[in-house]
Amino acid sequence: MSLLVRTAPARAEAWRLAFAKAAPGLDVRIWPECGDPADVTALLTWQPPPDLLALYPNLQVVFSEGAGVDQFLALGLPDTMPLVRIVDPALTDMMVEYGVWATLDLHRQMPAYRRAQAAHRWNGLPPCLAADRRVGVLGLGVLGRALLHRLHLFGFPCAGWSRSPHALDGVTCFAGRDALAPFLARTDILICLLPLTDDTRFLLSAPAFAALPRGAALVNCGRGGHVHEDDLLAALADGQLSHAILDVAGQEPLPESHPFWTHPGITLTPHIASDTVPASAARQIVENLDRLRRGECPSGLVDRGRGY
């Protein structure tokens, strides 16, 4: 089996070294030096070419370089071709770190203090206890469950919403569209970790913002396509939302003229909340290749019907 890695040039050497350590005998090729494309049977990438199947006619399995797979779903991959996402402890740990940072930043009113510093104002704000700040996470997959577990330890009243029912210790769980409004109504800091699907695109729009308590804050670590940008700007302008921390955007990188860059109510990070670490993730990919050789189901297999 030949594995082709199509990744950013800055990451290529890290993947080469990781696979050399995890599976010294594996035929690993780093794009664009892929040899005969007909030899490629496995592909690891984040941004797949639109003519993927034509380029690699003998492809048998596709690995996403991250946890997201929405960019693969429109390619028309055969149902018999496994599409596998990264499920790696290092990736989960980084997302938990980012989610905890964003929650504490908003909880301790740091956006307001940064604005005060810029204006040379020395004035404290009334404090709020963690027990009085309700946090809600959209998405109860591996990342959402891990983040809620950590936030619960800080004493925040935690809730989670997902498409299907879950039960988590210390977390109030909501499931299904009918439960979305009640979930939002009890949430002061809303964190989105959903996959992007037809059902979740623009979920974070005017109706969702209106369902939140006035002055709530948003953290989006899902996909830019979850947010209706004009609705977000309107909600910030009228005070329905107090602040938004955005790690993702509808167009990445954002155009220089985009209003998010300079908006006082928005904190931007360049899609860095969590990133795949090749040294760790290579082991999962090698193990999944072994599972596929044995005719077993790989870990992280994507359900095409659900989109994740």
C-alpha positions as CSV (number, residue, x, y, z in Angstrom):
1,M,0.0,0.0,0.0
2,S,1.3,3.5,-0.9
3,L,0.2,6.4,1.2
4,L,0.4,9.9,-0.4
5,V,0.5,12.9,2.0
6,R,-0.8,16.1,0.4
7,T,-0.2,18.8,3.0
8,A,1.2,22.2,3.4
9,P,4.9,22.3,2.6
10,A,5.7,23.4,6.2
11,R,4.1,20.2,7.6
12,A,5.5,17.7,5.0
13,E,8.7,16.9,6.8
14,A,7.0,16.4,10.1
15,W,4.7,13.8,8.5
16,R,7.6,12.1,6.8
17,L,9.5,11.8,10.1
18,A,6.4,10.6,11.9
19,F,5.6,7.8,9.5
20,A,9.2,6.8,9.4
21,K,9.1,6.2,13.1
22,A,5.6,4.7,13.3
23,A,5.9,2.4,10.3
24,P,9.4,2.3,8.8
25,G,8.4,-0.2,6.1
26,L,5.4,1.8,4.9
27,D,5.6,3.3,1.4
28,V,5.0,7.0,2.1
29,R,5.1,9.6,-0.6
30,I,5.0,13.4,-0.1
31,W,3.2,15.4,-2.7
32,P,4.0,16.6,-5.3
33,E,6.7,13.8,-5.5
34,C,4.1,11.0,-5.7
35,G,5.6,8.8,-8.4
36,D,3.1,6.9,-10.5
37,P,-0.4,8.2,-9.4
38,A,-1.8,4.7,-10.1
39,D,0.3,3.3,-7.2
40,V,-1.4,5.6,-4.7
41,T,-3.9,3.5,-2.6
42,A,-4.2,5.8,0.5
43,L,-4.4,9.5,0.7
44,L,-3.9,11.9,3.7
45,T,-4.8,15.5,3.1
46,W,-6.8,18.5,4.4
47,Q,-7.7,20.2,1.2
48,P,-8.5,17.5,-1.4
49,P,-8.3,18.3,-5.1
50,P,-11.7,18.3,-6.8
51,D,-10.5,15.7,-9.3
52,L,-9.3,13.4,-6.6
53,L,-10.7,10.1,-8.1
54,A,-9.3,10.9,-11.5
55,L,-5.9,11.8,-10.2
56,Y,-5.6,8.6,-8.2
57,P,-7.6,5.8,-9.9
58,N,-6.6,3.1,-7.5
59,L,-7.4,5.0,-4.3
60,Q,-8.8,2.8,-1.6
61,V,-9.1,5.0,1.5
62,V,-9.0,8.8,2.3
63,F,-7.7,10.2,5.6
64,S,-8.6,13.7,6.6
65,E,-5.7,15.5,8.2
66,G,-8.0,16.8,10.9
67,A,-11.2,16.2,12.7
68,G,-13.4,17.9,10.0
69,V,-14.5,16.3,6.8
70,D,-17.0,18.6,5.2
71,Q,-14.5,19.5,2.5
72,F,-14.6,15.9,1.3
73,L,-18.3,15.2,1.2
74,A,-19.0,16.9,-2.2
75,L,-16.3,14.9,-4.0
76,G,-18.5,12.0,-4.8
77,L,-16.3,9.4,-3.1
78,P,-17.7,5.9,-3.6
79,D,-19.7,4.5,-0.6
80,T,-17.2,1.6,-0.5
81,M,-14.2,4.0,0.0
82,P,-13.6,4.7,3.7
83,L,-13.3,8.3,4.7
84,V,-11.5,8.5,8.0
85,R,-11.0,11.5,10.3
86,I,-8.3,12.1,12.9
87,V,-9.3,11.1,16.4
88,D,-6.2,11.8,18.5
89,P,-5.6,12.7,22.1
90,A,-3.3,15.5,21.3
91,L,-5.9,17.1,19.0
92,T,-8.5,16.8,21.8
93,D,-6.2,18.2,24.4
94,M,-5.5,21.3,22.3
95,M,-9.2,21.9,21.7
96,V,-9.9,21.6,25.4
97,E,-7.1,24.1,26.2
98,Y,-8.6,26.6,23.7
99,G,-12.1,26.1,24.9
100,V,-11.0,26.6,28.5
101,W,-9.0,29.8,27.6
102,A,-11.9,31.3,25.7
103,T,-14.4,30.5,28.4
104,L,-12.2,32.0,31.1
105,D,-11.4,35.0,29.0
106,L,-15.1,35.8,28.5
107,H,-16.1,34.8,32.1
108,R,-13.4,37.2,33.6
109,Q,-14.5,40.0,31.2
110,M,-11.1,40.2,29.6
111,P,-12.4,41.7,26.3
112,A,-13.7,44.7,28.3
113,Y,-10.5,45.0,30.2
114,R,-8.5,45.0,26.9
115,R,-10.7,47.8,25.6
116,A,-10.2,49.7,28.9
117,Q,-6.4,49.3,28.6
118,A,-6.4,50.7,25.1
119,A,-8.4,53.7,26.3
120,H,-6.2,54.2,29.4
121,R,-9.1,53.5,31.8
122,W,-8.4,51.9,35.2
123,N,-11.8,50.7,36.3
124,G,-12.9,47.3,37.6
125,L,-16.2,45.6,36.7
126,P,-18.6,43.7,39.0
127,P,-17.3,40.1,39.3
128,C,-19.4,37.0,38.5
129,L,-18.8,33.6,40.1
130,A,-18.4,30.6,37.9
131,A,-21.4,29.0,39.5
132,D,-23.5,31.9,38.0
133,R,-22.0,31.7,34.5
134,R,-23.8,29.1,32.4
135,V,-21.8,27.5,29.6
136,G,-23.3,25.5,26.7
137,V,-21.5,23.4,24.1
138,L,-23.0,22.6,20.7
139,G,-21.7,19.2,19.8
140,L,-21.1,16.2,22.1
141,G,-18.6,14.3,20.2
142,V,-15.1,13.5,21.5
143,L,-14.1,17.2,21.6
144,G,-17.3,18.5,23.2
145,R,-17.4,15.8,25.9
146,A,-13.8,16.4,26.8
147,L,-14.3,20.2,27.0
148,L,-17.4,20.0,29.1
149,H,-15.7,17.6,31.6
150,R,-12.9,20.2,32.1
151,L,-15.3,23.2,32.4
152,H,-17.4,21.4,34.9
153,L,-14.4,21.2,37.2
154,F,-14.2,25.0,37.3
155,G,-17.8,25.1,38.7
156,F,-19.6,26.4,35.6
157,P,-23.1,25.0,35.2
158,C,-22.6,23.1,32.0
159,A,-24.9,21.9,29.2
160,G,-24.5,20.3,25.9
161,W,-26.7,20.0,22.8
162,S,-26.4,17.4,20.1
163,R,-28.5,15.7,17.4
164,S,-28.9,12.5,19.4
165,P,-29.3,11.9,23.1
166,H,-26.3,11.7,25.5
167,A,-25.8,11.4,29.2
168,L,-22.8,13.0,30.8
169,D,-21.9,13.4,34.5
170,G,-22.4,16.9,35.7
171,V,-23.8,18.1,32.3
172,T,-27.4,18.9,31.4
173,C,-27.9,17.3,28.0
174,F,-30.3,18.5,25.3
175,A,-31.0,16.6,22.0
176,G,-32.8,17.4,18.8
177,R,-34.1,20.6,17.2
178,D,-36.9,21.0,19.6
179,A,-34.5,21.2,22.5
180,L,-32.2,23.8,20.9
181,A,-34.1,26.9,22.0
182,P,-34.3,25.7,25.7
183,F,-30.6,24.9,25.5
184,L,-29.8,28.4,24.2
185,A,-32.0,30.1,26.7
186,R,-29.9,28.8,29.6
187,T,-26.5,29.6,28.0
188,D,-24.4,32.6,28.8
189,I,-21.3,31.4,26.9
190,L,-22.0,29.4,23.8
191,I,-19.3,27.2,22.3
192,C,-19.7,25.7,18.9
193,L,-17.9,22.4,18.2
194,L,-20.3,21.0,15.6
195,P,-19.3,19.5,12.3
196,L,-20.5,21.5,9.3
197,T,-23.4,19.7,7.6
198,D,-26.5,20.8,5.7
199,D,-28.4,20.8,9.0
200,T,-25.8,22.9,10.9
201,R,-24.9,25.5,8.2
202,F,-25.8,29.0,9.4
203,L,-27.1,27.5,12.7
204,L,-25.5,30.5,14.4
205,S,-27.8,33.2,13.0
206,A,-30.4,35.7,14.1
207,P,-32.9,33.1,15.6
208,A,-30.2,31.4,17.6
209,F,-28.7,34.7,18.8
210,A,-32.2,35.9,19.8
211,A,-32.8,32.8,21.9
212,L,-29.7,33.4,24.0
213,P,-29.9,35.6,27.1
214,R,-29.1,39.2,26.3
215,G,-25.4,39.9,26.6
216,A,-24.4,36.3,26.0
217,A,-21.0,35.5,24.3
218,L,-20.1,33.2,21.4
219,V,-17.1,31.0,20.8
220,N,-16.9,29.3,17.4
221,C,-14.4,26.5,16.9
222,G,-16.5,24.6,14.5
223,R,-16.6,26.0,10.9
224,G,-17.0,29.4,9.5
225,G,-20.1,28.2,7.7
226,H,-21.9,27.8,11.0
227,V,-22.1,31.6,11.4
228,H,-24.3,34.0,9.4
229,E,-21.8,36.9,9.5
230,D,-24.3,39.7,9.0
231,D,-26.5,38.4,11.8
232,L,-23.5,38.1,14.1
233,L,-22.5,41.8,13.4
234,A,-26.1,42.9,14.0
235,A,-26.3,40.9,17.3
236,L,-23.1,42.5,18.5
237,A,-24.3,46.0,17.4
238,D,-27.5,45.9,19.4
239,G,-26.0,44.3,22.5
240,Q,-27.7,40.9,22.2
241,L,-24.2,39.4,22.1
242,S,-21.5,41.0,24.2
243,H,-18.5,39.4,22.4
244,A,-17.5,36.7,20.0
245,I,-14.3,34.6,19.9
246,L,-13.9,33.2,16.4
247,D,-11.3,30.6,15.4
248,V,-12.8,29.9,12.0
249,A,-14.3,32.0,9.2
250,G,-16.4,31.6,6.1
251,Q,-13.4,32.6,4.0
252,E,-9.9,31.7,5.3
253,P,-7.8,33.7,5.5
254,L,-10.2,36.6,5.9
255,P,-9.9,39.3,3.3
256,E,-8.0,42.4,4.5
257,S,-11.2,44.5,4.2
258,H,-13.4,42.2,6.3
259,P,-15.1,43.9,9.2
260,F,-14.2,41.2,11.7
261,W,-10.5,42.3,11.7
262,T,-11.2,45.6,13.5
263,H,-14.5,44.9,15.3
264,P,-14.1,45.7,19.0
265,G,-16.5,42.9,19.9
266,I,-14.7,40.2,18.0
267,T,-11.5,38.3,19.0
268,L,-10.0,36.4,16.0
269,T,-7.6,33.5,15.9
270,P,-6.4,31.9,12.6
271,H,-7.9,28.4,12.8
272,I,-5.5,27.3,15.5
273,A,-7.8,26.1,18.3
274,S,-6.6,22.6,17.6
275,D,-4.3,21.1,15.1
276,T,-3.1,17.7,14.2
277,V,0.3,16.7,15.6
278,P,1.9,14.4,13.0
279,A,4.1,12.6,15.6
280,S,0.9,11.5,17.5
281,A,-1.6,11.2,14.7
282,A,0.6,9.0,12.4
283,R,0.2,6.1,14.8
284,Q,-3.6,6.2,14.4
285,I,-3.3,6.3,10.6
286,V,-0.9,3.3,10.6
287,E,-3.2,1.4,13.0
288,N,-6.1,2.1,10.7
289,L,-4.2,0.9,7.6
290,D,-3.6,-2.3,9.5
291,R,-7.3,-2.6,10.4
292,L,-8.3,-2.1,6.8
293,R,-5.8,-4.8,5.7
294,R,-7.5,-7.2,8.1
295,G,-11.0,-6.2,6.9
296,E,-11.8,-4.4,10.1
297,C,-13.5,-1.0,10.6
298,P,-11.0,1.9,11.1
299,S,-11.4,4.2,14.1
300,G,-12.7,7.6,13.1
301,L,-14.7,6.2,10.1
302,V,-17.1,8.9,8.8
303,D,-20.8,8.3,8.5
304,R,-21.5,9.9,5.1
305,G,-25.2,10.2,5.9
306,R,-24.5,12.2,9.1
307,G,-21.6,14.1,7.6
308,Y,-19.2,13.3,10.5
